[in-house]
């Protein structure tokens, strides 16, 4: 038996035991990581350099791309390193650092998605009040609130998790340091405090999800009230192309996150845990650039300009 004071490193999940499959996982993760870097990097560059994109919507998208880049850079590089060098270890301090930054950026990203739904609601349902409700100062305050809330949740979860005594070994059945996997190593009922924080986080996340859904319902109602058929069709296409992908990403994040953190132990398995964590930690940062730029002509034009 060991306790947390004697643990100097954790052992992460080994994707495969043959060298060929380990290298396959490395190249797969490298491709996903480079795609995320390229997509989010192009969005950041286009918005920062094109003054036509200095609007609230693109300001929030810039922040989302920054959070996406930071979030995926917290998990994938270590997984790629371990697969390439046939290793599993991550230091105790490295694990705590990974937990903190992942929850910081992932939580901030989710809260920012909530802010972005409010931006689209005001733009479509209250266009005459858009500049008043979403001035530059208000946008900065909302973005700062998203980053700050993510930081607060990261501090609470990290401090509480790594204050627990650990006596069930040091093996984590995950490709990055994930709190539910660390809690399995606890030998104290103090872990219930962390589960309380997880429940509180879940309630807050679900409240944000309800807010997003209600915002998009109001947007759809506003579009359907447009008088002319041509205007209704154009507005409907614009609303759907903006809001439905946004809602799909948020739904994916909240469903997989809730399943990962609140599922009963009876349905837990390394392969299932791996797939679920991959869906909420890797997929959103990789696909967000595609979703938010695919139907956005202004952003595509700016990206093409900087590519040339």
C-alpha positions in Angstrom: 0.0 0.0 0.0 1.2 3.5 -0.8 -0.1 7.0 -0.1 0.0 10.2 -2.2 3.2 11.4 -0.5 5.1 8.3 -1.8 3.7 8.5 -5.3 6.2 10.3 -7.6 4.6 9.4 -10.9 1.4 7.9 -12.5 1.2 5.3 -15.3 -1.1 6.3 -18.1 -3.1 3.9 -20.3 -1.0 2.1 -22.9 -2.8 2.2 -26.3 -1.2 -0.9 -27.6 1.6 -3.4 -26.7 3.0 -3.8 -30.2 5.4 -1.2 -31.6 3.5 -0.9 -34.9 0.2 0.0 -33.2 2.0 2.5 -30.9 3.4 4.3 -33.9 0.0 4.2 -35.6 -1.5 5.9 -32.6 1.3 8.5 -32.6 0.7 9.4 -36.3 -3.1 9.5 -35.7 -2.8 11.9 -32.8 -0.2 13.9 -34.6 -2.5 14.3 -37.6 -5.4 15.4 -35.3 -3.1 17.8 -33.4 -1.7 19.4 -36.5 -5.2 19.8 -38.0 -6.3 21.5 -34.7 -3.2 23.8 -34.7 -3.7 24.7 -38.4 -7.5 25.3 -38.2 -7.4 27.3 -34.9 -4.2 29.1 -35.9 -5.8 30.3 -39.2 -8.8 31.6 -37.4 -6.7 33.4 -34.8 -4.5 35.0 -37.5 -7.5 36.0 -39.7 -9.4 37.6 -37.0 -6.5 39.4 -35.4 -5.2 40.8 -38.7 -8.4 41.6 -40.6 -10.1 44.7 -39.1 -13.4 43.7 -40.9 -13.6 40.8 -38.4 -13.2 43.0 -35.3 -16.8 42.4 -34.2 -18.2 40.7 -31.1 -18.9 37.4 -32.8 -15.4 37.1 -34.1 -13.9 38.4 -30.8 -15.6 35.5 -29.0 -14.5 33.1 -31.8 -10.9 34.3 -31.4 -11.1 33.4 -27.7 -12.6 30.1 -28.4 -9.8 29.2 -30.8 -7.2 30.2 -28.2 -8.9 27.9 -25.6 -9.2 25.1 -28.1 -5.5 25.3 -28.9 -4.6 25.4 -25.2 -6.9 22.6 -24.3 -5.8 20.1 -26.9 -2.1 21.0 -26.3 -2.6 20.0 -22.7 -3.4 16.3 -23.5 -2.3 15.2 -26.9 1.5 16.1 -26.8 2.1 13.9 -23.8 0.1 11.0 -25.3 2.1 11.3 -28.5 5.3 11.4 -26.6 4.4 8.2 -24.7 3.3 6.4 -27.8 6.4 7.4 -29.8 8.9 6.4 -27.0 6.9 3.5 -25.7 6.4 5.0 -22.3 3.5 5.4 -19.9 4.8 7.5 -17.0 3.8 11.1 -16.1 5.2 12.7 -13.0 3.0 13.6 -10.0 3.5 17.3 -10.6 3.0 16.9 -14.3 -0.2 15.1 -13.7 -1.5 17.8 -11.4 -0.4 20.5 -13.9 -2.2 18.6 -16.7 -5.4 18.4 -14.6 -5.3 22.1 -13.8 -4.8 23.4 -17.3 -7.2 20.9 -18.9 -10.0 21.9 -16.6 -9.1 25.6 -16.9 -9.2 25.6 -20.7 -12.1 23.1 -21.1 -14.3 24.8 -18.6 -13.5 28.2 -20.0 -14.4 26.9 -23.5 -17.8 25.7 -22.3 -18.6 29.0 -20.6 -17.5 30.8 -23.7 -19.8 28.7 -25.9 -22.6 29.9 -23.6 -21.6 33.5 -24.1 -21.5 32.9 -27.9 -25.1 31.7 -27.8 -26.1 34.9 -26.1 -24.3 36.9 -28.8 -26.2 35.1 -31.6 -29.5 35.6 -29.7 -29.0 39.3 -29.4 -27.7 39.6 -33.0 -30.8 37.8 -34.5 -33.6 38.6 -32.0 -32.6 42.1 -30.9 -30.5 43.5 -33.7 -31.3 47.1 -32.9 -29.9 46.7 -29.4 -26.8 44.7 -30.5 -24.2 47.5 -30.3 -25.7 48.6 -26.9 -25.8 45.1 -25.3 -22.5 43.9 -26.8 -20.2 46.8 -26.8 -16.5 46.3 -26.7 -16.4 46.7 -22.9 -19.2 44.2 -22.4 -17.5 41.7 -24.7 -14.3 41.9 -22.8 -16.1 41.4 -19.5 -18.0 38.4 -20.7 -14.8 36.8 -22.2 -12.9 37.5 -19.0 -15.8 36.0 -17.0 -15.5 32.8 -19.1 -11.7 32.6 -18.6 -12.0 33.5 -14.9 -14.7 30.9 -14.2 -12.7 28.2 -15.9 -9.7 29.2 -13.8 -11.7 29.1 -10.5 -13.2 25.6 -11.3 -9.7 24.3 -12.2 -8.2 25.5 -8.9 -11.0 24.0 -6.9 -11.0 20.6 -8.7 -7.2 20.3 -8.8 -6.6 21.3 -5.2 -9.3 19.0 -3.9 -8.3 16.0 -6.0 -4.6 16.1 -5.2 -5.2 16.7 -1.5 -6.7 13.2 -1.3 -4.6 10.3 0.1 -4.0 7.8 -2.7 -3.3 4.1 -1.8 -4.7 2.1 -4.7 -1.6 2.1 -6.8 -0.6 4.7 -9.4 -2.1 3.3 -12.7 -4.7 5.5 -14.5 -6.8 3.8 -17.2 -6.8 6.9 -19.4 -4.5 8.6 -21.9 -4.3 11.8 -19.8 -4.8 12.6 -16.1 -8.5 12.6 -15.6 -10.1 13.2 -12.2 -12.4 10.2 -12.1 -9.5 7.9 -12.7 -7.5 9.6 -9.9 -10.4 9.3 -7.6 -10.4 5.5 -8.1 -7.0 5.5 -6.4 -8.2 7.2 -3.2 -8.4 5.4 0.0 -10.4 8.0 1.9 -14.0 9.0 2.0 -12.8 12.6 1.4 -13.2 11.8 -2.3 -16.9 12.5 -1.8 -16.1 16.2 -1.5 -14.7 16.1 -5.0 -17.8 14.3 -6.3 -19.8 17.1 -4.7 -17.8 19.6 -6.7 -18.4 17.5 -9.8 -22.1 17.5 -9.1 -22.0 21.3 -8.7 -20.1 21.6 -12.0 -22.6 19.3 -13.7 -25.6 21.4 -12.5 -23.8 24.6 -13.7 -23.0 23.0 -17.0 -26.6 21.8 -17.4 -27.9 25.3 -16.6 -25.6 26.7 -19.4 -26.9 24.1 -21.7 -30.5 25.0 -21.0 -29.6 28.7 -21.6 -28.1 27.8 -25.0 -31.1 25.7 -26.0 -33.6 28.4 -25.0 -31.5 31.0 -26.9 -31.6 29.0 -30.1 -35.3 28.3 -29.7 -35.9 32.1 -29.5 -33.7 32.5 -32.6 -35.7 30.0 -34.5 -39.0 31.7 -33.5 -37.6 35.0 -34.6 -36.6 33.6 -38.0 -40.0 32.0 -38.5 -41.7 35.4 -37.9 -39.8 37.0 -40.8 -42.6 38.3 -43.1 -41.5 37.4 -46.7 -40.8 33.8 -47.8 -37.5 34.8 -49.3 -36.4 36.6 -46.2 -37.5 33.7 -44.0 -35.6 31.2 -46.1 -32.4 33.3 -46.1 -32.7 34.0 -42.3 -33.4 30.3 -41.6 -30.4 29.2 -43.5 -28.2 31.7 -41.7 -29.5 30.8 -38.3 -29.2 27.1 -38.9 -25.7 27.3 -40.3 -24.6 29.3 -37.3 -26.6 27.8 -34.4 -27.0 24.1 -35.2 -23.3 23.2 -35.4 -22.8 25.3 -32.2 -25.5 23.3 -30.5 -24.1 20.0 -31.8 -20.7 20.7 -30.3 -22.1 21.8 -26.9 -24.4 18.7 -26.8 -21.4 16.4 -27.6 -19.3 18.0 -24.8 -22.0 17.9 -22.1 -23.3 14.4 -22.8 -19.9 12.8 -23.0 -18.6 14.8 -20.0 -21.6 13.9 -17.8 -21.3 10.2 -18.8 -17.5 10.2 -18.1 -17.9 11.8 -14.6 -21.2 10.4 -13.3 -21.5 7.0 -14.9 -21.8 4.0 -12.5 -18.7 1.8 -12.0 -20.6 -1.2 -13.5 -20.6 0.3 -17.0 -16.9 1.4 -16.8 -14.3 -0.2 -19.0 -10.9 1.1 -20.3 -12.0 1.1 -23.9 -15.3 2.9 -23.2 -13.6 5.4 -20.9 -11.0 6.1 -23.7 -13.7 6.7 -26.4 -15.8 9.0 -24.2 -12.8 11.0 -23.0 -11.6 11.3 -26.6 -15.0 12.7 -27.7 -15.1 15.5 -25.1 -11.4 16.4 -24.9 -10.0 16.0 -28.4 -12.9 16.1 -30.9 -14.3 19.6 -30.1 -11.0 21.5 -30.4 -10.3 19.7 -33.6 -13.7 20.2 -35.3 -14.6 23.7 -34.0 -12.5 25.5 -36.7 -14.2 23.5 -39.4 -17.7 24.1 -37.9 -17.3 27.9 -37.4 -15.5 28.6 -40.7 -17.2 26.2 -43.1 -20.3 28.3 -43.6 -18.7 31.7 -42.9 -17.8 33.4 -46.1 -16.1 36.4 -44.4 -13.8 34.2 -42.4 -13.0 31.9 -45.4 -12.1 35.0 -47.5 -9.8 36.2 -44.7 -8.2 32.8 -44.3 -7.6 32.5 -48.1 -6.0 36.0 -48.1 -3.5 35.1 -45.4 -2.8 31.7 -47.0 -1.8 33.4 -50.2 
